[in-house]
Amino acid sequence: MKITRNASVPSMTGKVPDNFTGLVRVDTMATPNAPGRASAALVTFAPGARTVWHTHPAGQTIIVTTGKGWVQRAGGPREEVGPGDTVFFDAGERHWHGATATTGMSHIAITETVGDTSVDWLDPVSDADYAG
């Protein structure tokens, strides 16, 4: 058994512009212990903030905890999500997620590492894609 105390790992500011647009805070909740591969983080987006397009080698699950957000996979429509909604992005699926333009959003992100990679960051989300 391993207990990780709340706030035992300092909050991090999301890396702009490499990984995010706008103000984003990342709070690590769990890191994997071999042979485990899953990690979890609480990600908080200010209004208008979002990830860049990215993929995950083993997929990603996000669970919205507060606020309103938008999610989109490449080639699909932008969709609104809210508290209690769960979104799974398939392995290798190009996608982004973040807050709406007027309301912040927090979600728990559960991601697995394959080899040394849990995420491949790509290009920024255009204003047109963000606006839907």
Backbone as CSV, one residue per row, in Angstrom:
resi,resn,N_x,N_y,N_z,CA_x,CA_y,CA_z,C_x,C_y,C_z
1,MET,0.845,-1.174,0.000,0.000,0.000,0.000,0.889,1.236,0.000
2,LYS,0.413,2.256,-0.727,1.130,3.522,-0.791,0.112,4.645,-0.645
3,ILE,0.313,5.523,0.305,-0.548,6.681,0.486,0.231,7.910,0.027
4,THR,-0.356,8.643,-0.888,0.228,9.903,-1.320,-0.622,11.016,-0.728
5,ARG,-0.044,11.805,0.116,-0.778,12.867,0.806,-1.095,14.014,-0.150
6,ASN,-2.278,14.569,0.020,-2.694,15.702,-0.774,-1.638,16.802,-0.708
7,ALA,-1.315,17.366,-1.856,-0.357,18.470,-1.984,1.063,18.085,-1.591
8,SER,1.381,16.777,-1.616,2.748,16.362,-1.303,3.687,16.622,-2.482
9,VAL,3.131,16.824,-3.665,3.909,17.193,-4.847,3.475,18.602,-5.229
10,PRO,4.403,19.532,-5.390,4.017,20.907,-5.713,3.229,20.994,-7.024
11,SER,2.289,21.929,-7.084,1.569,22.206,-8.327,2.565,22.698,-9.372
12,MET,2.245,22.410,-10.633,3.068,22.878,-11.748,2.208,23.740,-12.651
13,THR,2.809,24.741,-13.248,2.136,25.527,-14.272,2.361,24.832,-15.598
14,GLY,1.278,24.688,-16.397,1.406,24.051,-17.703,2.364,24.815,-18.600
15,LYS,3.147,24.084,-19.374,4.145,24.697,-20.250,3.475,25.321,-21.470
16,VAL,3.546,26.645,-21.547,3.001,27.404,-22.663,4.195,27.888,-23.487
17,PRO,4.231,27.760,-24.786,3.211,27.258,-25.690,3.399,25.790,-26.086
18,ASP,4.368,25.113,-25.498,4.664,23.744,-25.933,3.513,22.768,-25.700
19,ASN,2.825,22.890,-24.561,1.797,21.911,-24.209,0.403,22.517,-24.055
20,PHE,0.329,23.822,-23.761,-0.947,24.460,-23.451,-1.025,25.855,-24.032
21,THR,-2.251,26.337,-24.160,-2.543,27.738,-24.453,-3.307,28.256,-23.245
22,GLY,-2.877,29.385,-22.677,-3.563,29.949,-21.525,-3.019,29.424,-20.212
23,LEU,-3.708,29.776,-19.129,-3.262,29.432,-17.780,-3.793,28.060,-17.375
24,VAL,-2.858,27.144,-17.081,-3.199,25.767,-16.706,-2.352,25.365,-15.511
25,ARG,-2.990,24.720,-14.520,-2.275,24.179,-13.360,-2.417,22.671,-13.371
26,VAL,-1.305,21.968,-13.089,-1.295,20.509,-13.053,-0.873,20.066,-11.661
27,ASP,-1.733,19.269,-11.019,-1.442,18.708,-9.704,-1.343,17.193,-9.836
28,THR,-0.135,16.654,-9.630,0.072,15.211,-9.723,-0.653,14.519,-8.581
29,MET,-1.425,13.500,-8.922,-2.168,12.736,-7.910,-1.547,11.368,-7.667
30,ALA,-1.034,10.739,-8.726,-0.452,9.399,-8.605,0.560,9.186,-9.712
31,THR,1.654,8.537,-9.358,2.661,8.145,-10.341,2.795,6.631,-10.316
32,PRO,3.168,6.016,-11.437,3.202,4.554,-11.481,4.383,3.965,-10.722
33,ASN,4.142,2.799,-10.149,5.201,1.965,-9.583,5.246,0.701,-10.428
34,ALA,6.414,0.373,-10.983,6.541,-0.810,-11.848,6.002,-2.037,-11.124
35,PRO,5.278,-2.895,-11.804,5.052,-2.892,-13.248,3.892,-2.009,-13.690
36,GLY,3.291,-1.259,-12.780,2.197,-0.365,-13.140,2.645,0.705,-14.106
37,ARG,1.685,1.223,-14.906,2.010,2.224,-15.917,1.119,3.454,-15.838
38,ALA,0.123,3.457,-14.944,-0.863,4.544,-14.926,-0.458,5.670,-13.983
39,SER,-0.701,6.893,-14.448,-0.520,8.073,-13.609,-1.820,8.870,-13.635
40,ALA,-1.980,9.739,-12.651,-3.186,10.568,-12.591,-2.796,11.973,-12.158
41,ALA,-3.502,12.953,-12.734,-3.265,14.355,-12.386,-4.585,15.106,-12.439
42,LEU,-4.706,16.093,-11.564,-5.821,17.028,-11.622,-5.335,18.214,-12.438
43,VAL,-6.018,18.476,-13.547,-5.615,19.554,-14.451,-6.700,20.620,-14.416
44,THR,-6.311,21.866,-14.126,-7.251,22.967,-13.991,-6.956,24.008,-15.059
45,PHE,-7.970,24.291,-15.879,-7.860,25.230,-16.994,-8.626,26.505,-16.661
46,ALA,-7.995,27.664,-16.805,-8.704,28.944,-16.713,-9.579,29.086,-17.957
47,PRO,-10.596,29.958,-17.924,-11.397,30.164,-19.130,-10.496,30.442,-20.339
48,GLY,-10.779,29.759,-21.444,-10.010,29.929,-22.667,-8.762,29.075,-22.767
49,ALA,-8.341,28.446,-21.682,-7.120,27.633,-21.703,-7.416,26.246,-22.258
50,ARG,-6.400,25.654,-22.886,-6.560,24.344,-23.503,-5.216,23.706,-23.759
51,THR,-5.250,22.402,-24.035,-4.036,21.705,-24.443,-3.750,22.043,-25.901
52,VAL,-2.558,21.686,-26.365,-2.293,21.642,-27.797,-2.806,20.284,-28.286
53,TRP,-2.870,20.088,-29.583,-3.190,18.759,-30.108,-2.150,17.782,-29.582
54,HIS,-2.578,16.581,-29.222,-1.639,15.587,-28.724,-2.227,14.188,-28.850
55,THR,-1.385,13.188,-28.619,-1.800,11.782,-28.622,-1.191,11.097,-27.409
56,HIS,-1.724,9.914,-27.086,-1.188,9.083,-26.006,-1.013,7.662,-26.538
57,PRO,0.136,7.031,-26.288,0.370,5.701,-26.848,-0.566,4.627,-26.308
58,ALA,-1.140,4.823,-25.115,-2.081,3.838,-24.552,-3.450,4.470,-24.308
59,GLY,-3.720,5.621,-24.911,-4.987,6.307,-24.693,-4.964,7.131,-23.422
60,GLN,-6.088,7.816,-23.168,-6.213,8.652,-21.978,-7.674,8.730,-21.569
61,THR,-7.909,8.717,-20.273,-9.237,8.938,-19.721,-9.218,10.239,-18.956
62,ILE,-10.221,11.092,-19.209,-10.379,12.289,-18.391,-11.760,12.254,-17.752
63,ILE,-11.815,12.691,-16.491,-13.057,12.754,-15.730,-13.239,14.203,-15.301
64,VAL,-14.255,14.852,-15.835,-14.482,16.264,-15.535,-15.027,16.383,-14.118
65,THR,-14.403,17.246,-13.314,-14.809,17.406,-11.914,-15.554,18.708,-11.657
66,THR,-15.181,19.784,-12.348,-15.860,21.077,-12.169,-15.839,21.860,-13.463
67,GLY,-16.768,22.802,-13.581,-16.782,23.734,-14.702,-17.362,23.154,-15.974
68,LYS,-17.010,23.798,-17.083,-17.424,23.357,-18.410,-16.198,23.335,-19.301
69,GLY,-16.135,22.319,-20.148,-15.002,22.215,-21.047,-15.413,21.786,-22.429
70,TRP,-14.426,21.822,-23.313,-14.597,21.336,-24.675,-13.550,20.279,-24.943
71,VAL,-13.934,19.256,-25.694,-13.026,18.195,-26.138,-13.247,18.003,-27.628
72,GLN,-12.190,17.590,-28.322,-12.315,17.340,-29.752,-11.261,16.352,-30.190
73,ARG,-11.662,15.422,-31.036,-10.700,14.540,-31.687,-10.562,15.010,-33.126
74,ALA,-9.422,14.757,-33.742,-9.179,15.193,-35.116,-10.270,14.649,-36.029
75,GLY,-10.851,15.543,-36.820,-11.886,15.152,-37.759,-13.279,15.098,-37.173
76,GLY,-13.404,15.303,-35.857,-14.702,15.253,-35.202,-15.140,16.624,-34.735
77,PRO,-16.377,16.722,-34.264,-16.867,18.015,-33.777,-16.321,18.324,-32.385
78,ARG,-16.263,19.600,-32.054,-15.960,20.010,-30.687,-17.192,19.698,-29.853
79,GLU,-16.994,19.083,-28.675,-18.125,18.703,-27.826,-17.948,19.276,-26.434
80,GLU,-19.059,19.691,-25.821,-19.027,20.250,-24.469,-19.113,19.130,-23.443
81,VAL,-18.341,19.267,-22.368,-18.369,18.308,-21.260,-18.499,19.070,-19.951
82,GLY,-19.057,18.373,-18.935,-19.247,18.985,-17.628,-19.018,17.997,-16.515
83,PRO,-19.208,18.426,-15.278,-18.925,17.578,-14.117,-19.589,16.202,-14.217
84,GLY,-18.781,15.182,-13.939,-19.250,13.801,-13.984,-19.062,13.144,-15.331
85,ASP,-18.820,13.919,-16.388,-18.585,13.329,-17.710,-17.203,12.696,-17.754
86,THR,-17.119,11.545,-18.404,-15.861,10.838,-18.613,-15.615,10.718,-20.104
87,VAL,-14.398,11.018,-20.528,-14.032,10.938,-21.939,-12.830,10.008,-22.049
88,PHE,-12.894,9.053,-22.985,-11.739,8.203,-23.272,-11.271,8.503,-24.679
89,PHE,-9.995,8.813,-24.818,-9.363,9.007,-26.113,-8.567,7.744,-26.424
90,ASP,-8.806,7.162,-27.599,-8.118,5.933,-27.990,-6.613,6.149,-28.126
91,ALA,-5.860,5.078,-28.043,-4.416,5.120,-28.259,-4.128,5.739,-29.621
92,GLY,-3.241,6.724,-29.639,-2.844,7.371,-30.879,-3.853,8.353,-31.444
93,GLU,-4.988,8.550,-30.777,-6.017,9.469,-31.282,-5.596,10.924,-31.042
94,ARG,-5.497,11.681,-32.119,-5.121,13.097,-32.046,-6.307,13.857,-31.457
95,HIS,-6.071,14.627,-30.369,-7.160,15.306,-29.682,-6.641,16.497,-28.883
96,TRP,-7.598,17.273,-28.363,-7.297,18.348,-27.414,-8.468,18.444,-26.446
97,HIS,-8.237,19.124,-25.305,-9.285,19.372,-24.328,-8.923,20.603,-23.521
98,GLY,-9.958,21.279,-23.008,-9.716,22.477,-22.215,-11.018,23.110,-21.784
99,ALA,-10.915,24.292,-21.226,-12.069,25.038,-20.722,-12.815,25.705,-21.877
100,THR,-14.073,26.076,-21.619,-14.774,26.896,-22.599,-14.185,28.307,-22.550
101,ALA,-14.645,29.141,-23.457,-14.113,30.507,-23.532,-14.473,31.345,-22.308
102,THR,-15.574,30.973,-21.600,-16.043,31.809,-20.489,-16.039,31.124,-19.131
103,THR,-15.825,29.807,-19.101,-15.901,29.056,-17.841,-14.686,28.143,-17.712
104,GLY,-14.044,28.172,-16.533,-12.929,27.279,-16.279,-13.399,25.839,-16.167
105,MET,-12.456,24.909,-16.180,-12.771,23.488,-16.098,-11.612,22.750,-15.456
106,SER,-11.945,21.771,-14.600,-10.935,20.869,-14.041,-11.311,19.446,-14.395
107,HIS,-10.291,18.640,-14.633,-10.525,17.217,-14.860,-9.381,16.404,-14.278
108,ILE,-9.688,15.167,-13.962,-8.657,14.208,-13.591,-8.243,13.499,-14.872
109,ALA,-6.954,13.500,-15.150,-6.421,12.827,-16.332,-5.712,11.556,-15.885
110,ILE,-6.106,10.432,-16.464,-5.479,9.139,-16.176,-4.799,8.677,-17.456
111,THR,-3.489,8.493,-17.378,-2.689,8.217,-18.558,-1.691,7.112,-18.250
112,GLU,-1.478,6.215,-19.217,-0.475,5.168,-19.062,0.774,5.510,-19.849
113,THR,1.914,5.069,-19.347,3.190,5.246,-20.023,3.537,3.963,-20.763
114,VAL,3.979,4.105,-22.002,4.462,2.977,-22.796,5.914,3.286,-23.115
115,GLY,6.826,2.412,-22.656,8.246,2.738,-22.771,8.517,3.934,-21.890
116,ASP,8.976,5.014,-22.491,9.239,6.252,-21.746,8.241,7.355,-22.101
117,THR,7.161,6.998,-22.813,6.269,8.020,-23.342,4.851,7.868,-22.816
118,SER,4.288,8.968,-22.313,2.874,8.973,-21.926,2.067,9.912,-22.813
119,VAL,2.766,10.861,-23.469,2.080,11.823,-24.336,3.046,12.302,-25.416
120,ASP,2.500,12.530,-26.600,3.246,13.157,-27.689,2.550,14.475,-27.996
121,TRP,3.221,15.585,-27.641,2.658,16.923,-27.867,2.860,17.304,-29.320
122,LEU,1.836,17.889,-29.925,1.872,18.224,-31.342,1.758,19.733,-31.525
123,ASP,0.861,20.213,-32.378,0.758,21.628,-32.694,-0.367,22.303,-31.934
124,PRO,-0.313,23.633,-31.802,-1.366,24.355,-31.093,-2.734,24.190,-31.772
125,VAL,-3.779,24.280,-30.979,-5.152,24.268,-31.490,-5.415,25.650,-32.086
126,SER,-5.855,25.688,-33.318,-6.129,26.979,-33.965,-7.326,27.639,-33.308
127,ASP,-7.410,28.944,-33.440,-8.564,29.666,-32.910,-9.856,29.171,-33.560
128,ALA,-9.809,28.791,-34.825,-10.986,28.285,-35.533,-11.441,26.949,-34.945
129,ASP,-10.504,26.036,-34.691,-10.848,24.755,-34.074,-11.400,24.974,-32.678
130,TYR,-10.763,25.871,-31.911,-11.208,26.138,-30.552,-12.620,26.726,-30.545
131,ALA,-12.901,27.614,-31.488,-14.222,28.249,-31.563,-15.300,27.286,-32.049
132,GLY,-14.871,26.146,-32.616,-15.837,25.129,-33.037,-16.469,25.459,-34.346
